[in-house]
Amino acid sequence: MGKLEGRVAAITGGTRSIGRGMAEAFLREGAKVVVNGRDAAKGAQAIAEMGGGDNIAFFAGDATKQSTAEGIVDFAVERFGQLDIMCLNSGGVMHTAPVAMMSDEEWQLEMDWNLNSVFWGMRKSLQHMLPRGYGRIIVTSSVEGKGGKPGLPGYNATKHAVLGLTKAAAKETGTTGVTVNAILPGLIETDIVRETGPESAKMMGLESYDAMIDLFAAESAIKKPNTVEQVAAVAVLLASEAARNFTGCMFPVDGGSLPY
C-alpha cells in the first residue's frame, strides 16, 4: 500500500509544474486526486497523461477567484466523498515592476493569486476538515517568503503573508488532527518560470534569463536549480501519517540558499 492509500487530495494549479508533480506523486502513493486549472481542454489532457483513471478528476476555474478556490473543496467532496489533503499551490509572479511603478490593479492581482486564493481555499478546507478531526493543508510559498528580490514586490509580499497565515492556522488547529505547513521552493525551471523569467530578470537588473538562473544557483549550496520532484517528495511527506506532528512548519526546498 502507498503512503496515501484511502486519502483524497485537491491541488490548485495542479495541471503543470509543481502542482502536477504533486498530483503524480500522490497518485503513485494511492491517493485520489482533484487537480485545478483554468483551461478545461488542457486539464483534460493533463489528467489523461497522468494516467490515474478514475482516481483523478479535473476542476476547471481561475484560482484568483473565490468561487474556484472554494469550489474545488466542494467538488472533491462530491466526487470522492471527502477531502483529506489540500495543496494550495496556485500562484506565481503575476507582474514585475518596482514598488514606485506598480499599479493598484497589478498589486490587487498579486494579492488575489498568491494570497487571497490561499486564504479562501484554506478557510473552506478547514470548514470541512475540522468536524472530521483530520486534515493536511500544504501551502506552496517560496524562498522569497523569507527574502526579497527587486522588481517583485507583489510576489515577495504575498509569499511572506502566506507564511504568517500558515503559522496562525497551525496554532488554531494544533489539537484538532489538522496540520498546516508550507513548502518554500527555491528556483525551479518550470514552464511558468521560463515564460516570466526574461521579464523578471530585467526587473532584477540582470542582462538575461540565464543570468537570473546563474544568480539563484550561485546563492545555493548545491549550485544548481531545484526540481519539481524534490518539492513533490516533501508534499508526500507532509500529507502522510509520518508528518502528524509537523504543523506550522516551513520546509525550504532550495538547495541550501536560505540563510536560516
BELHU-V440162 format. One record per residue. RES is the residue in three letters. D_CENTER is the distance of its C-alpha to the mean C-alpha in whole Angstrom. Layout:
res: <RES	RES>
d_center: <D_CENTER	D_CENTER>
//
This chain:
res: <MET	GLY	LYS	LEU	GLU	GLY	ARG	VAL	ALA	ALA	ILE	THR	GLY	GLY	THR	ARG	SER	ILE	GLY	ARG	GLY	MET	ALA	GLU	ALA	PHE	LEU	ARG	GLU	GLY	ALA	LYS	VAL	VAL	VAL	ASN	GLY	ARG	ASP	ALA	ALA	LYS	GLY	ALA	GLN	ALA	ILE	ALA	GLU	MET	GLY	GLY	GLY	ASP	ASN	ILE	ALA	PHE	PHE	ALA	GLY	ASP	ALA	THR	LYS	GLN	SER	THR	ALA	GLU	GLY	ILE	VAL	ASP	PHE	ALA	VAL	GLU	ARG	PHE	GLY	GLN	LEU	ASP	ILE	MET	CYS	LEU	ASN	SER	GLY	GLY	VAL	MET	HIS	THR	ALA	PRO	VAL	ALA	MET	MET	SER	ASP	GLU	GLU	TRP	GLN	LEU	GLU	MET	ASP	TRP	ASN	LEU	ASN	SER	VAL	PHE	TRP	GLY	MET	ARG	LYS	SER	LEU	GLN	HIS	MET	LEU	PRO	ARG	GLY	TYR	GLY	ARG	ILE	ILE	VAL	THR	SER	SER	VAL	GLU	GLY	LYS	GLY	GLY	LYS	PRO	GLY	LEU	PRO	GLY	TYR	ASN	ALA	THR	LYS	HIS	ALA	VAL	LEU	GLY	LEU	THR	LYS	ALA	ALA	ALA	LYS	GLU	THR	GLY	THR	THR	GLY	VAL	THR	VAL	ASN	ALA	ILE	LEU	PRO	GLY	LEU	ILE	GLU	THR	ASP	ILE	VAL	ARG	GLU	THR	GLY	PRO	GLU	SER	ALA	LYS	MET	MET	GLY	LEU	GLU	SER	TYR	ASP	ALA	MET	ILE	ASP	LEU	PHE	ALA	ALA	GLU	SER	ALA	ILE	LYS	LYS	PRO	ASN	THR	VAL	GLU	GLN	VAL	ALA	ALA	VAL	ALA	VAL	LEU	LEU	ALA	SER	GLU	ALA	ALA	ARG	ASN	PHE	THR	GLY	CYS	MET	PHE	PRO	VAL	ASP	GLY	GLY	SER	LEU	PRO	TYR>
d_center: <26	22	20	19	22	22	19	17	13	11	8	7	7	9	12	11	10	7	7	10	11	9	11	14	14	14	17	19	19	20	18	18	15	14	12	12	13	15	18	20	22	19	17	20	21	17	18	22	21	19	22	21	24	24	21	18	18	17	16	17	16	14	11	13	16	16	18	15	12	15	17	14	15	19	19	17	20	23	22	22	23	21	17	16	12	10	6	5	2	5	7	9	13	15	18	20	23	25	25	28	27	24	25	24	23	21	20	19	17	15	15	14	11	9	11	13	11	9	12	14	11	12	16	16	15	17	20	20	19	21	24	24	23	20	17	13	10	7	5	3	6	9	12	14	13	16	18	19	20	22	22	18	19	16	13	15	16	13	11	14	14	11	12	15	14	12	16	18	16	17	20	21	20	21	24	23	21	18	16	13	11	8	8	9	9	13	14	13	15	13	15	13	14	18	18	17	18	22	22	20	22	25	24	23	27	27	29	26	23	25	25	22	21	24	23	20	21	24	22	21	23	23	24	21	18	15	14	11	13	13	10	10	13	12	10	13	15	13	13	17	20	20	18	20	21	18	16	16	15	13	12	13	12	15	18	20	19	19	22	21>
//
